[in-house]
């Protein structure tokens, strides 16, 4: 019955706070104190302690962190968020997260899905439903009887409305299907598991492991791999002999927003969310529940018609591009989004019109810049004393729609029309002395000033 649990982890409640907490722990290595961490997240120390305790409980009960690793932790206070004299979260959960990442274990978002997707009562109830469905098609009334008979004594018995809600949830996730006329009979959609031999499932698990570890996006692949591992057993998985160390944990965390946004784009639905810019001092917009202690939220409330998502492989960032009534076509970094909710449907004509406008606007975007096009001309110098012209090969590979023209044995020229120069500048800078900006003049001056500033760091001491 646990074969399917990994597949249908559609989050029923938000875990924005936990996402930002894990993001901060990964990026800082637990170098902030409890007070600094709470201030950075915009929450109280008490709320931070509760979140850390919750993460520790889930870690202890999952394959994400083993009991051996918990015992080897030399500072349980950092794991539990207990009040201590140490100024920083220097050990415990941050170190365990780093260790699991380098060991190629499950990514952080899968950890959070286990923590927040299903409540304990839902997990028990759904497991019973799946067990009953293993024996063949069955009606909702029969499932209610089976669930009531198998529920633990301390658990409250479900009603028919709850069972039908669970079945709708499983049906949306693609785990069950209904057939016939009323009363409908529900069956498991387990063709993948039942029609493959054990050796085929092993090869499939290894293939999913490799693809999820090397492709973008990858969260759905990790959820499928989780189900395959439960089906085969940990010792039978071929992926146990290999692993991938993730260097972009934050990119995985951002995929929590990716799939709801893709669904909204497909359905032409507006979304609302709280947004914090990258320059904001806070990384999470806590929602006040006590009107007597209400405070101004640092986040901006945004209503957006999402049109496109883009991944920046250089920095490991996700972006959503869409239409906002106040700003027009605009770009938003997913790491600043929280409290994402579906809104009202947009007019089909408006969606189509904005899609065409966005396509034309991004035609010359190096990545997501929506500014005015500018012509950039660059001279690249060929490597001397080396037969392989790796500079030219890299320009041809990464230069997108730009054109290359030879200037002789010493150099070649690269010309491209691109929206603004902000996004292409890091790429040009990465060539070092092998690159000279010819135009526009403003970009040339900016590059000169940047290199002067860099050179000051290498002055003799």
N, C-alpha and C positions, 0 to 999 in steps of 0.2 A: 504493500500500500504506500510505502514511502517513495516508490519510484517517481511519483508525480509531484511530490511536495516541492521540489526545487523549481518546477516549471511554472507553477501558477502563483509565484510570489508577486502578485500585483499589489503594491502598497495600498492599504486601506486607510492609512493615516500618514500625515506628513512627518518627515524626520529631518527637517531643515537644520534644526539645532544640532543634531548629532553629526550631520554632514559637515557643518562648519567647525565643530569641535574636532572631528577626526582630521579635517584639512589642516587645522592649526597645529595639532599634535605632530602630524607628518612633516609639515614645513619647518617647524621650530624645534622638533625633537624634544619637546617638553621643557624647553628652556624658560618659559614664563612661569611665574609663581601662580598660585591659585587666584589671588586677587587680580593680577595682571591678565590672566586668562579670562576671568569673568568679565573684566572691564572691556577686553578686546571683543568678546562676544556680545556685550551689552546685556548680560544677565547677572543675577546675584550669585554670590559664592555658594549659597545653599543650593540653588538650581544647578550650578556646575557640579557640585558634589553628587547630587542625585543622578545626573547624566553619566558621570564617571562610574558610579556604582552599577547603573543599569548596563553599561557597556561591559563591565567586568563580569556581571552575572551571565550575560549572553555569551561572552567569550569562554567562560568556564563550562557552559553547556553545549558548545558547538565544536566542530572540527577546526575552527579558526585558530584557537589557542588551546593547546593540550594542557592537561593537568600537570605534566612534568614541567612545562614552561612556566606555569603559574607558581609551582613550588620553587623553581630556580630564581624567581623574581626576588631581589634583595630588599625591596621596599614596597610592602603591601599597602602602605598608606597612599602611595601615588596611584595605585590601582583603584582603591576604594574611594578616593577623594577625602580621606579622613583628615581631620585637622592636625597639622604637624608643624614643627618648628622649621622644617626645611623650606627654603624660599622658592624652590622650583619643583615642577613635576619631573624630576631628573631620572627617575627609573620607573619600572612598572609598565603600564600600558603603552606609552610612547616607544619604549625599547622593544616591547613585544611586537608592536606593529612593524617596526623597522626589521626585526628579525624575520617575521613571517614574509615580509615583502622580498627580502633577499633570498629566502628559501623557496620562492616561487609558489607560495600558498595562495589560498583564495583571496581575491581583491577586497578592498574595504567596502565597496558598495554591496557585495554579496553578504558580507558580515552584517551590514545594516538591514538588508532585506530580511535576514533571519531574525534580527532584533525587533523589527517594527512592522513587518508585513502582516503578521497574524497574531492575534491575542491568544493566550494559552487556551481559553475555552474554545476558540475557533479551531485551533490546531487539533484538539482532541475530537471535536465534532466532525471535522472534515476527514480525519483519518478513519473514523467509524464509517462515514458515508462511502469512502473509497473502498474500504474493506467489503462493505455490502455489495457494491457495484461490481466487485471482482467475480461474483457468481452469475452475472448476466443482467439483462435489462430489468428494471424495476421501477415502480411508480413512486411518486413523492409520498403518498400515504404509507406505503410499505417501508420506505426509507425512514419515515418518522418513527414507525414502530421499532425498526431495527436500531435506530439511534437511541431511542428512549430506553431500550432494554440493555444496551451496552455502555451507557454513560456511567462514569464513576458515581458512587453514592454521594460524595460531597459536592458534585456538580449539579447545577440546576438543569432540569429537563427542558429541551427545546420545544417550541410550538411549530405548527405547520408553516406559519409565515417565515420563521427563522430558517427552516429547512429549504423552503422555496427560494429564499434569498441566497443561501449557500449554493444551491444548484445553479441559480442564475450567475453567481460568481464563478463557479467552475465551468459553466458553459461559455462565459465571456473569455475565460482564459484558455478555452480549447481543450479542456480535460474531459468533459462529458458532452454528449449529444443527445437530443431528444428525438424520438421517432414515433410514428403512428398518430392516431387522433386521440382526443381527450378520453380518458386520462392518459397523458403522455407517459411513455416509458423512457427512462434515462439509461444510457450505457456508457461505458468507458471508451474513450478513443485511445486505445493502447496498441494500435496496429504496428507502430514502430518497434515496440518491445516484443510483441508476440510473434512477429514474422521474421525476426533476425535470429540467427544462431549466436551462441555465446561468443564465438570467435569474431563474428561480424560486429557484435556490440563492442568488443574490446577495440577493434580497429576504428570504429566510429568514435569511441570515447577519446582515443589518441588524436584522431583528426580534429575533433571539436576542441581539444586542449590546445593544439598547435594554432588553429585558426583564431580562437578566442584570445590567445596570447600575442598574436601578431597583427590582427586586423582591427579596424575601427568602423563602427562601434563594436563592443564585445560583450556587454553585460548579458544579453540574451544567450550568447554562447556559454558564458559561465553558468547560467541557470540550467541550461540543457546538460552541461557537463556534470553539474551537481546531481541531476536526476540519474544520469548514466552511472555515476559512481555509486549511488545508493542501490541501483539495480544489480551491478556487478559485485559490489563489495570492494573495499579499499585495496585489498591484497591482489585482486584480479585486474586492476586498472593498469594499463601499459604506461599511462602518464606518470605513474609513481616513480619511474626511472628517469624522468626528465622534468624540467621546470623552467619558468620564465620569471626573471626578476623585474618587477614593474617599476619603472622610473617616473611614471606619470600617474600617481595615485589620484591626484586632483582631477585629472581627465576622467577617470573611472567614476569618481564621485559626481561629476557634472552630468553623467549619463542618466542620473535619476530624473533630470528635467528633460532629457532628450526625447524619450519616447512619448510622454504626454504632449510635447510640442509637435512632434511628427504627426501624432494623431489629430491634433488641432489643425495643422496645415492640411492634412488630407480631407478633413471634414469642413474646412472653411469656417472654423470657430475662432472667435476672439478669446484671448486669455487675459487674466489680470494677475499681477504679482507685485511684490515689494522688491525694489531694486536699490542696491548699494553700489556706488561707483568704486573702481579699484583704489581711488585715493581716499576713500572714507576711512575714518578711524575705527569704525565698528565693522564687524564681519557678519553680524546676525541682528535682525530686527525683532527683538522680543515683543510679543503681544501682551500688553497689560490687561490683567483680568480684574484688577481692583480699581474702580473709578476714583477712589480717594487718593490713590498714588499714581494716577495717570501721568505719563511723561511723553514728551514729543519724540516720535520715532525718527531715527536718522534716515530711514529708508523712504524712497519716493514711490508712491502708488502709481502703477503703470497699467494702462489698458492697451493691448497690442493685438493687431491682426498678424500672426506669424506667417511668414511666406517662405523662409528658407533657413536651414541650419548649415553651418560651415565649421569644419575642424581645422585648426592651425597646428600642423604636425611639428612645427619648429618649437613652439612653446607649450604644446599639449593643452590647448584651450579650445573650448566650444563657444560658438557664437550663434545667436539667433537674429535674423534680419526680418524686419516686418514694418507695418504701417501703423503709425500713431497719429491721432488727430492733431495733436499739438506740434509734433516734430516732423511729420511726414514720414518718409522712408528713413529708418534709423537702424543702428546696430547695437546689440546688447550682449555683454559677456555673461555666459550662463553661471559663472561662479558668483555673480552678484545677485542672482535671482533666488527668492524664497517665497513661500506662500503661494505657489502657482495654482491657479484655479481656472477651470473652463468657464467662459462667459457666453454671450449671446452669439448666434450665427450671424455672419456677415452676408451682405447682399452678393449673390454670385457674380453680378457684373462688376462690383467693386473688387472682388478677389481677383478676377481675371485681369482687370485693368491694372491693378497694382503689381500683379505678377509680371506683366509685360514691362511696366516701368522699372521694376527692380532688375529684370534681366538686362535691360538696356543700360541701367545705371551701373551695374557691376560688370559690364562687358570688358572694361579696362581696369578692374580692381585687382591689385596684386593679391589681396586676400579679401578684406571686407570694407575697405575704404570707399566711401560714397562721395568723395570730393570731386573737384573739377579735374579733368584729364590734363596731364602735363607731359611734355616730351623730355625723356631722360636719355642722355648720350654719355657713354662710358668707354674709356680705353682700357683694355686688359692687356697686360704684358705676359708674354709667353715665358715659361720656365727655361732657363738657360742651362745647357749641359745635360739636359734630360730629353730623351727621344720622345717620350709620351707626353703630349700636351694635355695634362690633367686640368689646367685652368679652362681651356676651351671646352673640354668634354663636360665639365661641371656647368659651364654657362649654357651649353646646348641642352643639358638635362634639366636644369632648374630655371632657365630664363623665360619660361612660359612662351608667350607669343612674340617676344622680341626677335630682332633680326641681327645676324652676325655678318660682318664684312671684314675681310682681311686687309691689313695695312702693310704687310711685309713680314719678314722673318721675326721681327721683334715684338709685334703687337697685333691686335685685332680690335675692331670697334663693335660695340653693342648698343643698339637703339631700341627703345620701347616707349610706347605711350601708356601711361599708367595714372590711375586716380591718386593724385598727391604723391608725396615722396616719403611719408612717414613709415610706410610698411616696407618699402623696398630698401630703405637705408640700412637696416641691420644686415641684410643679405650682401649689400655692397661692402659694408664694413668688414664682413667676414673674410674678404679676399686680401685684406691687409695691403701691403705695398704692391700687390699685383693689379691694383685697380686705381684708376684716376678718373674722377668725375669731370666731364667736359661741360655738361649743361644739364639742368639750368644753373645759372650763376649762383642763385641763392643756396641750392643744395651743395654746390662746390664749396662755398664759404662755410656752411655748417659742418661739412666733413673736415675741413681744415681746422676749424676750432675744436672739433672733437678730438682729432689726433694730437693737437697741441696739449689739450687737457690730459690725454692719456700719457703723453711723453713726460709730463711733469711727475708722474708717479715713478718714473724710472730714472730720475736725476740721481747723480752720485750722492751717497749719504756722507 
